[in-house]
């Protein structure tokens, strides 16, 4: 399922939210979130904000109203 998740996101230029990924994969959000966390930790996926910018580059995640309203999106990490 991890490969399925990476392949799904590889097809989406602007990434997908947790809800969108769960719907596409027909899986519970909690199960999908566990897979996302693992893939982010391994450097395979990157969290981005709803505006398409990388959340970790900003440093204001806890105060981001846009992020609170729309949530994070996930994209495949660029090869190093």
Secondary structure as GFF3:
##gff-version 3
##sequence-region A 1 80
A	DSSP	alpha_helix	2	10	.	.	.	ID=ss1
A	DSSP	beta_strand	16	17	.	.	.	ID=ss2
A	DSSP	alpha_helix	18	25	.	.	.	ID=ss3
A	DSSP	alpha_helix	29	41	.	.	.	ID=ss4
A	DSSP	beta_strand	45	48	.	.	.	ID=ss5
A	DSSP	alpha_helix	55	58	.	.	.	ID=ss6
A	DSSP	three_ten_helix	61	63	.	.	.	ID=ss7
A	DSSP	alpha_helix	65	70	.	.	.	ID=ss8
A	DSSP	beta_strand	73	76	.	.	.	ID=ss9
###
